[in-house]
Amino acid sequence: MTRRRRAAALLGLALLLGVLAASDVAGRERALRDQLGPAVRVVVARSALSPGQRITAGALGQREVPERYAPRGALRDAQDAIGQRAAVAVSAGAYLDPAFLEVPGERERQAAGPPLEGDQRALDVVALGGSVAAGTRVDVLVTGSGTTRLVLAGATVLAAQAAPADAQGGLHRVFATLRVTVREAVTLTAAMASAREVRLLPRPSAAVGAHGTPRRPRGR
């Protein structure tokens, strides 16, 4: 074989290997896309929102994520939120859920329990929990990154109000005001900032004492 033929053969082999490699990469990309599903656009808060703040177009943005990882119920169209007011605090970069928006005509809430004392605070949350009512005690579960953990146990619900049902799954959501300590408020707020789902689990009804703790029955 002459030097020219040898060079041509090597060039042809390199081209063949390049085509095979490109085909392998394309196949892997297709398999990954099939696994993750199509990409969808969801609405995010471009800047932090405060409770009661009127939402403008400049405060919102969009993020493209695989449909498999898109938060359930997250808004897909910014026009659904522009002009409305935020019902709870929303951190910058967080997905915008319809439950984070005020429900016109339903701002009145029935407070339960005595006034806050000491380091107690009232913390607003939006969560799954259709049977939650003022005066009940709840455990707060937060789901994120494929894991679910108990963040707060036995919190007293000071007020509760039905929120719009999940647009995709018809799940019942609630605006709830919880009695918490400052430390609990910090822990829960940090957990909710990156949560895909927050759920309130009502505890069995029990008499509630002056500080939001169940009264122990006398004797056994």
GUNUMAR-770771 format. One record per residue (C-alpha): residue number from 0; residue in three letters; x, y, z. Coordinates in Angstrom, 2 decimals, always signed. Example, Ala and Ser with C-alpha at 12.3 -4.5 7.8 and 13.67 -1.06 7.14 Angstrom:
2
   nr  rest       px       py       pz
    0   ALA   +12.30    -4.50    +7.80
    1   SER   +13.67    -1.06    +7.14
***
This chain:
220
   nr  rest       px       py       pz
    0   MET    +0.00    +0.00    +0.00
    1   THR    +1.35    +3.36    -1.02
    2   ARG    +1.70    +6.26    +1.40
    3   ARG    -1.18    +8.11    -0.32
    4   ARG    -3.51    +5.13    -0.03
    5   ARG    -2.54    +4.63    +3.60
    6   ALA    -3.32    +8.29    +4.37
    7   ALA    -6.69    +8.03    +2.59
    8   ALA    -7.52    +4.88    +4.55
    9   LEU    -6.66    +6.52    +7.86
   10   LEU    -8.72    +9.58    +6.94
   11   GLY   -11.67    +7.38    +6.05
   12   LEU   -11.34    +5.48    +9.32
   13   ALA   -11.21    +8.75   +11.28
   14   LEU   -14.34    +9.99    +9.52
   15   LEU   -16.13    +6.73   +10.25
   16   LEU   -15.18    +6.86   +13.91
   17   GLY   -16.34   +10.48   +14.07
   18   VAL   -19.72    +9.56   +12.59
   19   LEU   -20.10    +6.67   +15.04
   20   ALA   -19.20    +8.90   +17.99
   21   ALA   -21.64   +11.60   +16.89
   22   SER   -24.35    +8.98   +16.45
   23   ASP   -23.65    +7.61   +19.93
   24   VAL   -23.86   +11.09   +21.48
   25   ALA   -27.08   +11.85   +19.62
   26   GLY   -28.53    +8.54   +20.80
   27   ARG   -27.63    +9.30   +24.40
   28   GLU   -29.19   +12.77   +24.12
   29   ARG   -32.41   +11.28   +22.71
   30   ALA   -32.52    +8.71   +25.51
   31   LEU   -32.00   +11.45   +28.11
   32   ARG   -34.74   +13.61   +26.56
   33   ASP   -37.09   +10.62   +26.50
   34   GLN   -36.33    +9.96   +30.16
   35   LEU   -36.79   +13.56   +31.32
   36   GLY   -39.72   +14.36   +29.06
   37   PRO   -40.29   +17.57   +27.09
   38   ALA   -39.12   +20.89   +28.45
   39   VAL   -41.76   +23.30   +29.76
   40   ARG   -41.64   +26.93   +30.81
   41   VAL   -42.69   +27.90   +34.31
   42   VAL   -43.11   +31.31   +35.91
   43   VAL   -40.58   +32.35   +38.57
   44   ALA   -40.23   +35.41   +40.76
   45   ARG   -37.45   +37.57   +39.33
   46   SER   -37.38   +39.57   +42.56
   47   ALA   -38.64   +38.82   +46.07
   48   LEU   -42.35   +39.41   +46.69
   49   SER   -43.87   +40.51   +49.99
   50   PRO   -47.34   +39.55   +51.24
   51   GLY   -49.90   +41.95   +49.79
   52   GLN   -47.51   +43.26   +47.11
   53   ARG   -49.03   +43.97   +43.71
   54   ILE   -47.29   +41.78   +41.12
   55   THR   -45.93   +43.52   +38.01
   56   ALA   -44.50   +42.10   +34.80
   57   GLY   -41.02   +43.18   +35.84
   58   ALA   -41.18   +41.07   +38.98
   59   LEU   -41.68   +37.85   +37.00
   60   GLY   -39.55   +35.74   +34.70
   61   GLN   -39.67   +32.32   +33.06
   62   ARG   -37.48   +29.25   +33.43
   63   GLU   -37.33   +26.22   +31.14
   64   VAL   -37.14   +22.90   +32.98
   65   PRO   -37.85   +19.25   +32.10
   66   GLU   -41.54   +18.56   +32.61
   67   ARG   -40.64   +15.72   +34.96
   68   TYR   -39.06   +18.17   +37.41
   69   ALA   -41.47   +21.07   +36.99
   70   PRO   -43.27   +21.77   +40.28
   71   ARG   -46.84   +20.55   +40.22
   72   GLY   -49.24   +23.44   +39.74
   73   ALA   -46.58   +26.07   +38.95
   74   LEU   -47.87   +28.84   +36.70
   75   ARG   -46.96   +28.54   +33.02
   76   ASP   -48.20   +31.97   +31.92
   77   ALA   -47.07   +35.16   +33.68
   78   GLN   -50.29   +36.91   +32.66
   79   ASP   -52.13   +34.77   +35.21
   80   ALA   -50.30   +36.58   +38.02
   81   ILE   -49.68   +40.10   +36.73
   82   GLY   -51.90   +42.62   +38.54
   83   GLN   -52.70   +40.28   +41.42
   84   ARG   -51.29   +40.47   +44.94
   85   ALA   -48.96   +38.00   +46.63
   86   ALA   -50.61   +36.18   +49.51
   87   VAL   -47.32   +35.07   +51.07
   88   ALA   -43.64   +35.99   +50.88
   89   VAL   -42.00   +34.60   +47.73
   90   SER   -38.22   +34.52   +47.45
   91   ALA   -36.40   +35.60   +44.28
   92   GLY   -36.02   +32.70   +41.86
   93   ALA   -38.84   +30.65   +43.41
   94   TYR   -41.51   +29.05   +41.24
   95   LEU   -44.84   +30.88   +41.36
   96   ASP   -47.79   +28.75   +42.40
   97   PRO   -51.43   +29.91   +42.05
   98   ALA   -51.79   +29.28   +45.78
   99   PHE   -49.24   +32.06   +46.40
  100   LEU   -51.74   +34.62   +45.07
  101   GLU   -54.47   +36.30   +47.09
  102   VAL   -58.00   +35.09   +46.52
  103   PRO   -60.27   +38.11   +45.98
  104   GLY   -63.00   +38.33   +48.60
  105   GLU   -61.48   +35.66   +50.83
  106   ARG   -58.96   +37.60   +52.87
  107   GLU   -60.98   +37.40   +56.06
  108   ARG   -59.68   +34.78   +58.42
  109   GLN   -60.90   +33.57   +61.76
  110   ALA   -58.19   +33.78   +64.39
  111   ALA   -57.91   +31.09   +67.04
  112   GLY   -56.10   +30.95   +70.35
  113   PRO   -54.62   +33.58   +72.67
  114   PRO   -52.32   +36.43   +71.56
  115   LEU   -48.69   +35.68   +70.73
  116   GLU   -46.30   +35.73   +73.64
  117   GLY   -42.53   +35.94   +74.12
  118   ASP   -40.67   +34.72   +71.05
  119   GLN   -43.83   +33.40   +69.38
  120   ARG   -44.58   +34.57   +65.85
  121   ALA   -47.35   +34.11   +63.27
  122   LEU   -46.04   +32.53   +60.05
  123   ASP   -48.11   +32.29   +56.86
  124   VAL   -47.73   +29.16   +54.73
  125   VAL   -49.41   +27.75   +51.64
  126   ALA   -49.67   +23.98   +51.70
  127   LEU   -51.68   +20.89   +50.91
  128   GLY   -54.17   +20.18   +53.66
  129   GLY   -57.84   +20.47   +52.87
  130   SER   -59.03   +19.54   +56.39
  131   VAL   -56.90   +22.13   +58.20
  132   ALA   -58.90   +24.62   +60.28
  133   ALA   -58.18   +27.34   +62.80
  134   GLY   -57.46   +25.92   +66.24
  135   THR   -56.06   +22.58   +65.05
  136   ARG   -52.48   +21.39   +65.47
  137   VAL   -50.50   +20.20   +62.48
  138   ASP   -47.23   +18.58   +61.50
  139   VAL   -45.47   +20.27   +58.56
  140   LEU   -43.93   +17.99   +55.92
  141   VAL   -41.67   +19.41   +53.20
  142   THR   -40.76   +17.53   +50.01
  143   GLY   -37.75   +18.51   +47.94
  144   SER   -34.99   +16.80   +45.94
  145   GLY   -36.82   +13.49   +46.12
  146   THR   -37.05   +13.36   +49.92
  147   THR   -39.77   +14.24   +52.42
  148   ARG   -38.97   +15.33   +55.96
  149   LEU   -40.78   +16.54   +59.04
  150   VAL   -39.79   +20.18   +59.55
  151   LEU   -42.21   +21.23   +62.29
  152   ALA   -44.26   +19.11   +64.68
  153   GLY   -47.46   +20.08   +66.47
  154   ALA   -47.78   +23.71   +65.32
  155   THR   -51.03   +25.47   +66.24
  156   VAL   -53.06   +26.87   +63.35
  157   LEU   -54.11   +30.43   +64.19
  158   ALA   -56.07   +30.94   +60.97
  159   ALA   -56.91   +28.97   +57.84
  160   GLN   -58.45   +29.81   +54.50
  161   ALA   -59.08   +27.65   +51.43
  162   ALA   -56.78   +28.31   +48.48
  163   PRO   -57.43   +27.56   +44.78
  164   ALA   -57.20   +23.85   +44.01
  165   ASP   -54.16   +22.58   +42.12
  166   ALA   -54.78   +23.23   +38.42
  167   GLN   -53.36   +19.83   +37.40
  168   GLY   -54.22   +17.44   +40.19
  169   GLY   -57.21   +19.11   +41.84
  170   LEU   -55.41   +18.97   +45.20
  171   HIS   -56.81   +20.97   +48.11
  172   ARG   -54.53   +23.76   +49.31
  173   VAL   -54.85   +26.07   +52.26
  174   PHE   -53.49   +29.43   +53.40
  175   ALA   -52.60   +28.83   +57.04
  176   THR   -51.13   +31.02   +59.75
  177   LEU   -49.07   +28.99   +62.22
  178   ARG   -47.96   +29.85   +65.74
  179   VAL   -44.18   +29.31   +65.78
  180   THR   -41.07   +30.42   +67.60
  181   VAL   -38.51   +32.60   +65.84
  182   ARG   -36.19   +29.63   +65.38
  183   GLU   -39.00   +27.50   +63.96
  184   ALA   -39.94   +30.32   +61.58
  185   VAL   -36.38   +30.51   +60.25
  186   THR   -36.15   +26.72   +59.82
  187   LEU   -39.51   +26.41   +58.09
  188   THR   -38.97   +29.40   +55.80
  189   ALA   -35.60   +28.01   +54.67
  190   ALA   -37.14   +24.60   +53.99
  191   MET   -40.05   +26.05   +52.00
  192   ALA   -37.75   +28.17   +49.82
  193   SER   -36.58   +25.10   +47.89
  194   ALA   -39.58   +22.84   +48.44
  195   ARG   -41.57   +21.21   +45.67
  196   GLU   -44.44   +20.49   +48.06
  197   VAL   -45.49   +21.50   +51.57
  198   ARG   -48.14   +19.48   +53.39
  199   LEU   -49.94   +20.06   +56.69
  200   LEU   -51.03   +16.94   +58.55
  201   PRO   -53.73   +17.68   +61.15
  202   ARG   -53.34   +15.94   +64.49
  203   PRO   -56.29   +14.40   +66.36
  204   SER   -58.32   +17.09   +68.09
  205   ALA   -57.39   +17.85   +71.70
  206   ALA   -58.03   +20.60   +74.19
  207   VAL   -55.56   +23.42   +73.68
  208   GLY   -53.97   +25.31   +76.56
  209   ALA   -53.21   +29.00   +76.81
  210   HIS   -49.87   +28.67   +75.02
  211   GLY   -51.06   +26.49   +72.16
  212   THR   -50.08   +23.17   +73.77
  213   PRO   -52.50   +20.30   +74.44
  214   ARG   -53.72   +19.97   +78.00
  215   ARG   -52.75   +16.71   +79.60
  216   PRO   -55.65   +14.64   +80.87
  217   ARG   -55.81   +14.13   +84.62
  218   GLY   -54.69   +10.77   +85.87
  219   ARG   -54.36    +7.93   +83.40
***
